[in-house]
Amino acid sequence: MSKGMCGIVLTGVIGLFSLIGIMCNGFLENRYKKKISDFIFGMIFSILTMIILLYLIPDVYNYLGFRKLHYLFIFFCLGYIILKIISNYSNNTSSEKLSKKELPLNYMYLGNILLIAFIFYNIMIGTEIYVSANNIMKEAIDETIKISIIDFIIGFILFYLINQQKSFRSITTLKLSSYILAPLIGSIIMSFIGIYGNALCLGSIISILIGMFAFILVNEIILKLTSCKNRRNTIIGIVFGSIIIAISYLI
């Protein structure tokens, strides 16, 4: 098997772990599903924050260097604005007090914008793993293990948020399938365009992603954390999410 094909297979492994995370929702009893929302939001906060600090910002610096770091701010704003526009045209029922009818729609909205950001993130990861597999296979395998852990948890979170309206199962399946296949798509794209990417281009793409994550944190997650009913569950979620990212980072 060629190195490039190995890279494609590794991204397929990430998709498999995403699928397992999604399927784990089936083991969660209905009586607990309504009680873990604060835990979920705590996890999202710590996971997004630590991905930005531990993974994305160091990558941007490696690609852009100090002299071109102003591109980070330019494309950060672009990513923030992209999700802002999507949010404005989405079925966003976000408010301080949500009725029982509005709550599932709000969760679905949050799941949808998270889905967009993580599809973008996973496509980028797919390209990076393909490049690593063609250069140093051990690095590609290590990165696959790290991202598989993260995508397992994110898959669980996305299904929990998006699957609020069980009547829309076909749409939910389509959305989650795009998330599962995103790393594989990224590696296939890279197999066609070549393994040597432009550093400025890659740094700019990651900066857009940081802007997307920042939008979700500032406009959605922090607001939910301040209005959560069960602080204990929220804190546990923050700690658990931090531990997951720390484990993936240290592997």
N, C-alpha and C positions, 0 to 999 in steps of 0.2 A: 504494500500500500504506500502511495506517495505521501510526502509530508503535507501537501495541500489537502489531500483527502483525509488525512488524520485530523487536520484542523477542522474540517467540516464535520467529521464524526464527533469530535469533542464538543462542538456547539450543539449537536443533537443531544448529547448527554445533558447539557444545561436545560434544554427544553424538556427532557424527561423528568428532571427534578422539579421543574415548574409544574408539570402535570401532576406529579405526586403531591405537591403542596396544595394544588387545587382540589384533588380528590380527598385530601384529609378532612375537608369540610364535611364530608359524609359521615365521619365518625363523631362529629360534634352534635350532641343532642339538642333538640329544638329549645328546650327550657334554658339552655345556657347561651344560645345565640344572641338573645336580646340583652344579656348581661355582660358581654365582653366588648362592647363598642368602645368604652373608655380605655380598655386594655389595648385594643387595636390602634386607637389614635395615639396612645403613648408609644407603641411600637413604631408607627409611621414616623413620628417626630424624631426618635433617636436614630432610626435607620437612615432617613434622608439626611439628617445632620451629619452623621458619621461618614456616610458615603461621600458627601461633599468635602469634608475635612480630610479624610484619610485617603480617598481614591482620586476624586476629580481635580481638586486644586493642585495636588502634586503633579498630576498628569499635565495639567495646563502649563505649569511652570516648566516642566521638562520639554514640552513642545515649543513653547513661545520664548522661554528665557525671560530675563528681566527687561531687556530693551523693548520687547514686543508685548509686554504685559498689559498695555492699554487695550489690546484687542479683547482681553478678558472682560473688561467693563463694557465695551461696545456690544459684544455678542451676548453677554449676560443680560443686558437690557433687551436685546432682541428676543431671547428665549422667554424672558418675563412677559414681554408684550404679546408674544404668540399665544401663551396660555391665557393671558388676560382677555384677548380677543375671543378665543374659544370659549372661555367662561361666560363672556357677555352674551354669546349666541347659544349657550347651552341651557338646558332646563334646570337652572340653578335656583333652588328654593332655600338657599342659605339665609338664615336669620337667627336671632338670638333665641327665640322660642318657636319651636317647630311643632305642628300638630302631628297626630299619629299618621295622617295621610301624607304629610310633607316629609316626614323623617326618612322613609324608604327612598323617596326621590332624591333627597339630599345625599344619602349614602351612595346612590347610583351615580350621581353627578361627580362626587369625590372619586369614586372608583374609576369613572371614565377619564378624568384628567390625570389620575395616577397611571392609568393604562397607557395613555398617550406618551407620558414621560418615560415610562419603563420600556415601552416598545422602542422608542428612540435610543434609550440607554442600552438595551440588549442588542440592537443592530450594531451599535458602536463596539460593544464587547465582542460580538461575532467577528468583526473586522480585525480587532486586536489579537484575538486568539488565532485566527488564520495566519496573521503575520508572524506571531510568536512560534507557531508550529513549523513554519518554514525556516525559522532561524534557530531557535533553541526549544526543542520539544518539551524539556522539563518545565520551562517557564509557562508554556501553553497548558500543560497538565495542572500545574499549581494554580494558574488563573481559573481554569475550569472548575476546580474544587471550590475555590473561593466564591465564584459567582453562582455555582450550583446551590450552595448554602443560602445565599441571599435570595436567589430566585425561588427556592422552595418556600421561604417565608412570604415573599411578595405574592407568589401564586395563591397562597392561602388567604392573604389579605384581600387581594383583588376579587376573588370569588365571593368572599363574605360581603363585600361592598356592592358588587355589581349584581349579584343574584338576589336582590331584594324583591323583584317582581318575577315570580316563578312562571308567569304566563309567557315571558319573553325568553324562553330557554334557547331557542335557535339563535337569537341575536347574541345572547350571553355566550353561547358556544363559539360563535364566530369571533367575538371580541377576544376571548381567552385563547383561542387558537392562534390569533395574530401575535399575542404575547409569547406563547410557547414557541412559535416558529421564528421569532425575531432574531435570535442569535444565529440560527441556521441561515436565514436570509442575508445577514451581515457577512457571514463567511463566504457565501456563494457570490455575493456582489464583489467582494475583495478578490475572489478567484478569477473574475473577469477583468478587473481593472488593474491588477498587479499588486504586489505586496509592498511596494515602496510608496507610501502616502506622503503628501506634502505636510510638513510639520505645522505650518501656519494654518492649513485647512483643518487638521485634526484638533489643534488647540482651540480653534474657533468653534468647532462642533461641540467640544466638551464644555466650552463656556456657555453655549446656548442651553445645554442640558442643566448646568448649574442654575441658570436663570429660571428654568422650568421648575426645578426642585424648590428654589427659593420662593417662587410664587405660591406653590402648594403649601409650604411651611407658613408663610406670612399671612396669606389670605384665607386659609382653611384650617390647618392643623392647630396653630397656636390659639386661634379663636375657639376651637372645640375644646382644647385643654383648659382654657380659662373658664369654660362653662360646664365642664364635666361634673356629673353627679357623684361619681365614686372616685375620689382622689387616690385611694389606695390602689385600685385597679390600674389607674393611669400611671402611677409611679412604678408599679410592677411591670407594666408594658414598656416604659422607658428603659428600665434596667434590663429587661429581657432582650429588647431590641439592641441595646448597646453591647450586651454580651455576645449576641449572634454576630454582629459586625466585627467585634474584637476578635472572636474566634476565627472568622474568615480571614481577617487581616494578618493574624499571627501564623496561619498555616504556611 
